[in-house]
Amino acid sequence: MITYARDEIISASEVARSFSSVLNDLINHTKERFAISKNNKLEAVVLPIEEYERMQEALDFMEHMEIYNVVKEREKTPQSEYISFDDVVKSLGMDLDEL
């Protein structure tokens, strides 16, 4: 679980009242993030766009690595264990023209 410093937590009503100030703190790197609370429960996090994009790129990279690892693992499977697409379609009682 991520922890937030006291000055990083801000209520939703305070964000509404002082959005410009909150945004400027992020733009000027005075704050790294804000955790927004509503009814004393953390509901959202606001980040600078650069941080969000960095996190998204990391997630995309991890997804690509996962796909790569699945492909590499499947390459180890003997060809005799594969089922052709035509056989799968036939086993489902379908016709390729229906697809």
CYANA upper distance limits for C-alpha pairs under 8 A (distance plus 0.5 A):
  4 TYR  CA      8 GLU  CA      6.54
  4 TYR  CA      9 ILE  CA      7.32
  4 TYR  CA     35 ALA  CA      7.84
  5 ALA  CA      9 ILE  CA      7.44
  8 GLU  CA     31 LYS  CA      7.86
  8 GLU  CA     33 ARG  CA      6.95
  8 GLU  CA     34 PHE  CA      5.25
  8 GLU  CA     35 ALA  CA      6.40
  9 ILE  CA     34 PHE  CA      6.25
  9 ILE  CA     35 ALA  CA      5.17
  9 ILE  CA     36 ILE  CA      6.38
  9 ILE  CA     37 SER  CA      7.36
 10 ILE  CA     14 GLU  CA      6.94
 10 ILE  CA     15 VAL  CA      7.30
 10 ILE  CA     34 PHE  CA      7.18
 10 ILE  CA     35 ALA  CA      6.67
 10 ILE  CA     36 ILE  CA      5.57
 10 ILE  CA     37 SER  CA      6.56
 11 SER  CA     15 VAL  CA      6.83
 11 SER  CA     36 ILE  CA      5.91
 11 SER  CA     37 SER  CA      5.16
 11 SER  CA     38 LYS  CA      6.45
 11 SER  CA     40 ASN  CA      8.50
 12 ALA  CA     16 ALA  CA      6.75
 12 ALA  CA     36 ILE  CA      6.23
 12 ALA  CA     37 SER  CA      6.29
 12 ALA  CA     38 LYS  CA      6.17
 13 SER  CA     17 ARG  CA      6.75
 14 GLU  CA     18 SER  CA      6.50
 14 GLU  CA     19 PHE  CA      8.30
 15 VAL  CA     19 PHE  CA      5.47
 15 VAL  CA     22 VAL  CA      7.37
 15 VAL  CA     36 ILE  CA      8.28
 18 SER  CA     22 VAL  CA      6.89
 19 PHE  CA     23 LEU  CA      6.53
 20 SER  CA     24 ASN  CA      6.58
 21 SER  CA     25 ASP  CA      6.69
 22 VAL  CA     26 LEU  CA      7.04
 23 LEU  CA     27 ILE  CA      6.66
 24 ASN  CA     28 ASN  CA      6.34
 25 ASP  CA     29 HIS  CA      6.42
 25 ASP  CA     30 THR  CA      5.33
 25 ASP  CA     31 LYS  CA      5.96
 26 LEU  CA     30 THR  CA      6.68
 26 LEU  CA     31 LYS  CA      5.87
 26 LEU  CA     32 GLU  CA      6.72
 26 LEU  CA     33 ARG  CA      7.21
 26 LEU  CA     47 LEU  CA      7.48
 26 LEU  CA     48 PRO  CA      6.12
 27 ILE  CA     48 PRO  CA      7.04
 32 GLU  CA     47 LEU  CA      7.27
 32 GLU  CA     48 PRO  CA      7.76
 33 ARG  CA     45 VAL  CA      7.29
 33 ARG  CA     46 VAL  CA      6.14
 33 ARG  CA     47 LEU  CA      5.32
 33 ARG  CA     48 PRO  CA      7.62
 34 PHE  CA     45 VAL  CA      6.06
 34 PHE  CA     46 VAL  CA      5.69
 34 PHE  CA     47 LEU  CA      7.34
 35 ALA  CA     42 LEU  CA      6.99
 35 ALA  CA     43 GLU  CA      7.97
 35 ALA  CA     44 ALA  CA      6.33
 35 ALA  CA     45 VAL  CA      4.93
 35 ALA  CA     46 VAL  CA      7.00
 36 ILE  CA     42 LEU  CA      6.22
 36 ILE  CA     43 GLU  CA      6.34
 36 ILE  CA     44 ALA  CA      5.68
 36 ILE  CA     45 VAL  CA      6.43
 36 ILE  CA     46 VAL  CA      8.08
 37 SER  CA     41 LYS  CA      5.62
 37 SER  CA     42 LEU  CA      4.69
 37 SER  CA     43 GLU  CA      5.98
 37 SER  CA     44 ALA  CA      7.67
 38 LYS  CA     42 LEU  CA      6.94
 38 LYS  CA     43 GLU  CA      7.00
 47 LEU  CA     51 GLU  CA      6.84
 47 LEU  CA     52 TYR  CA      6.80
 48 PRO  CA     52 TYR  CA      7.00
 49 ILE  CA     53 GLU  CA      6.59
 50 GLU  CA     54 ARG  CA      6.60
 51 GLU  CA     55 MET  CA      6.67
 52 TYR  CA     56 GLN  CA      6.64
 53 GLU  CA     57 GLU  CA      6.58
 54 ARG  CA     58 ALA  CA      6.74
 55 MET  CA     59 LEU  CA      6.73
 56 GLN  CA     60 ASP  CA      6.63
 57 GLU  CA     61 PHE  CA      6.59
 58 ALA  CA     62 MET  CA      6.68
 59 LEU  CA     63 GLU  CA      6.74
 60 ASP  CA     64 HIS  CA      6.75
 61 PHE  CA     65 MET  CA      6.67
 62 MET  CA     66 GLU  CA      6.68
 63 GLU  CA     67 ILE  CA      6.80
 64 HIS  CA     68 TYR  CA      6.58
 65 MET  CA     69 ASN  CA      6.59
 66 GLU  CA     70 VAL  CA      6.76
 67 ILE  CA     71 VAL  CA      6.72
 68 TYR  CA     72 LYS  CA      6.67
 69 ASN  CA     73 GLU  CA      6.57
 70 VAL  CA     74 ARG  CA      6.64
 71 VAL  CA     75 GLU  CA      6.71
 72 LYS  CA     76 LYS  CA      7.49
 73 GLU  CA     77 THR  CA      7.88
 77 THR  CA     81 GLU  CA      7.42
 78 PRO  CA     82 TYR  CA      7.97
 83 ILE  CA     87 ASP  CA      7.00
 83 ILE  CA     88 VAL  CA      7.36
 84 SER  CA     88 VAL  CA      6.92
 85 PHE  CA     89 VAL  CA      6.72
 86 ASP  CA     90 LYS  CA      6.67
 86 ASP  CA     96 LEU  CA      8.29
 87 ASP  CA     91 SER  CA      6.52
 88 VAL  CA     92 LEU  CA      6.87
 89 VAL  CA     93 GLY  CA      7.04
 89 VAL  CA     94 MET  CA      5.92
 89 VAL  CA     95 ASP  CA      7.13
 89 VAL  CA     96 LEU  CA      7.51
 90 LYS  CA     94 MET  CA      6.12
 90 LYS  CA     95 ASP  CA      7.33
 94 MET  CA     98 GLU  CA      7.42
 95 ASP  CA     99 LEU  CA      7.75
